[in-house]
Every structure is written in C-alpha cells, then in structure tokens.
Amino acid sequence: MDEYGNDIITLQDDDGKDYTFEILDAISTDDGRYIAMLPVFDTPKEQLDYDGDLVIAKVAEDENGEEFVEEIKDDDEYNTVADLFIERLSELYDIDEQ
C-alpha cells in the first residue's frame, strides 16, 4: 500500500455497474490476501448517507495470473479477516465493532 497517496480501485459487479473504492489496508494470511476498502462517492451527500461499513474482499488470481477481487462467501473466513482488519485499523480510524 502506498503510504503517500490513496489507493483507489474501480470494481465492476455482475451487471456491469462500476464502483470505486479506496483501499485502506491489505493483509495476507494462510488462507489468502485480503483488502479492506471504503466506497468513494461522487457527492458529499452520498458520503454523509453512507453507514461507514468496511468492504472486505479477497484478492485471487485467475488461470493467467491476473489478480481480481472476489466476495468472501464463507462466514467464518470473513469474520476472522474482519477481526484482523478491525484490530489493525482501530488505531487509525474510529471503528464501531457491531
């Protein structure tokens, strides 16, 4: 992660709609690589309306070695990774652990 600037990525859902995120942190575990992100909004109102939940995803590779981001489908895996991010990011951000 570049500590001198924002890491911004754009992801596309299954319907072809683009979403832009700022990557806050990245970690590697025995199960894989993960990123914690927050959405980037076009207007201040959208940002104020957002509930502030972190978006956590797994970084995977396709058969050609190209990286892509995928949803974490296993609840235990998600909860374990979320706890790691909350622990790491709680010193920098005000995180509500609900």
N, C-alpha and C positions, 0 to 999 in steps of 0.2 A: 504494500500500500504506500502511496506517495504521501509523505508527511507534509509536503509543501503545497499541496493543492488537493482539490476534490477529485475523487474517482467517481466518474459519472458513467453509467451504462444505460443502454436502452434495450429492453426486452420486449418480445412480441408474444402475445398469447395465441391460442389455437385459432382464434377468429381473425388474426392479423392486426389486432389493435396494439399500438406501441405504448409502452410505459417506461418512464425514465426514473432511475434510482441513483441515489448517492450511496456508495459503499462506505460504511462506517468502520468495518473491521472484517478480517478474514482469519480463519483458523484451519489447521489441519489436525485430524485425529486418525486413529487407526481405521476408522470407517470411511474417511474421505476428507475432501476440502469443502469448506462452507463459507458463506458470506452473509453478513448482516447489513441490511440496507434500509434506507428511508426513501419514500417517494419524493420526487422533485415535482413541484406544482407550477402551473403557469400563472396563477394569480395568488395574491396574499390571502384572499377569502378561502380558497381551496386549502391552503396550508393551515389556516386557523380552524377549519372544519375537520381536519384530519385528527383521528384519535391518538396518533403517535406510536402505534404499534410497530415494532421492528418487523421487517420482512426478512425471513431467514430462508436461504436456499442452498442446495448442494451444487457444487461445481463438478461436472462429469466430462468425460471425453467420448466422442463418437469413434467409429471404426477407423477414421482417418486421422485421429489425434487432435481433432478440433474440439476446443472446450465449449460447453454450453451449460446453462443454468437450469436446474430442474427442481421441482417441488419435492419436499421431503414427505413421503407418504406414510412412513412408519412413525406412530405417535411417540414411542419410546426414544427413537433416534432423534426426533425433533425436540423433545423435552430435554434430553441430555445436552444437545448442542445449544439450545436456547439458554439453559442454565449457565453454560460456559460463556456465552456472549454477555449475558446479564452481569456475571461476575466481572468480566473484563471491562465492560463499558460503563458500569455503575460509578466508577471513579471520574469519568469524563462527562457523563450525562445524567440527568435526573430521570431514573427509570422506575416506573411503577410495576412491581412484580406481582401482578394479579393473574 
